[in-house]
Amino acid sequence: MIPLMKSTFFNEFETKKALADFILQTNKLSMDQHCFEFEKQFAEFHNTKHAILVNSGASANLILIQALLNLGRLKKGDKVGFSAVTWSTNVMPIIQLGLVPIAVDCVPETLNCMSSNLKHTHEKHKLKAFFITNVLGFSGDLANIKKYCDSNNIVLIEDNCESLGSKVDGDFTGNFGLGSTFSFFVAHHMSTIEGGMLVTNDEELAEMLVIVRANGWDRNLSAITQKKYRQSHQIKSEFDAKYTFYDLAYNVRPTEITGFLGKMQLKYLPDNIKTREANYRVIESVVKQNSDLIPLVSSHMDFVSNFSFPFVCKDAALRDKYIKEFAGAGIEIRPMIAGNMQLQPFFAKYSTIKEELIGANHLHHCAFYCGNYPELTDTDLQTISSCLI
Ligand SMILES: Cc1ncc(COP(=O)(O)O)c(C=O)c1O
């Protein structure tokens, strides 16, 4: 059996042992110094000014949209483009928070939305924002997408939950938008069991994200920022400030366990993603020789921090054939994330605007993936390869 993932952590035993010791020795397990140190280290790793830790990637997406609404950078009723092939909780907050989701098609060869897809949708819908997803470690032409968004006043935000460590156009995916989100759920590039992060270089957005993360209060802001908020709302005493709630918020705080694990797993990340990439190249070379499959294009990328092995068949009948092959070999597989999001029941229920999505439809009906992670052995890679020959 080759499961979607074999372990919860990179260096599983050391991490679990260190976690057990940490829990026994620490007095405080709610959000504190370990979380803040992890945020600092993650921001340094990602070369961004701010990193805000939360309890999941879904929460990161939710508070990013809420923060943009609180700041007036988006308004209820605005049209927000999203990658047609993405995860449910990328699109759900757009709907939940009163915005209008518009699917942007993708290109099967890159799995991602390209600038040409965005241009096509924007010309029709006049988008106010584009919440792009970098799918399974791959990406579109993000520099061109950013340029297009800048010159058309589209707020670009990135869901980078599946692409931590990937690079394109000279930078990490996740560094092209105003803000971006990450997931540390088990089976993502690095795991804190559950967990998520946001990064941004925008001071005002970072402050609002901290407010939205916890109750709407100012408790986790710097003293200078607290003063700014308190003065502008005539909050005169520390006593009143304790329970003053400035804007719409949630409680999506992480725990110190998230912070502790995050710091530990971040140290292993460079080795972890190097092995994932090497595994991917082995499988890619087999895919290239199989005329049933569409070879993926990543030549525009500097580094593919691979999340899983995607396989795009030329038609649905071929996918059925490979689903049987993989099942027979005991390899766990999944559909191409949520496929064409417009075909999902929740989207059909809540959204009236439907686009023609040729690329996303192809991925929906003809693609699948299996897991890629550092613990895969040469024998595992051979087993996967043997299903493709
Ligand atoms: C693109 C994308 N966005 C968001 C999420 C949500 O992350 P989480 O499971 O940490 O809530 C996922 C989860 O797999 C994802 O793939």
The ligand as a Gaussian input file, in Angstrom:
#p B3LYP/6-31G(d) Opt

LIG

0 1
 C       -5.608000      25.186000      -2.045000
 C       -6.027000      24.937000      -0.628000
 N       -6.521000      25.965000       0.081000
 C       -6.910000      25.807000       1.360000
 C       -6.820000      24.584000       1.995000
 C       -7.292000      24.449000       3.398000
 O       -6.253000      24.140000       4.293000
 P       -6.606000      23.450000       5.701000
 O       -6.876000      22.008000       5.443000
 O       -5.371000      23.673000       6.523000
 O       -7.781000      24.165000       6.255000
 C       -6.320000      23.486000       1.283000
 C       -6.260000      22.160000       1.939000
 O       -5.848000      21.169000       1.422000
 C       -5.906000      23.657000      -0.055000
 O       -5.443000      22.640000      -0.779000

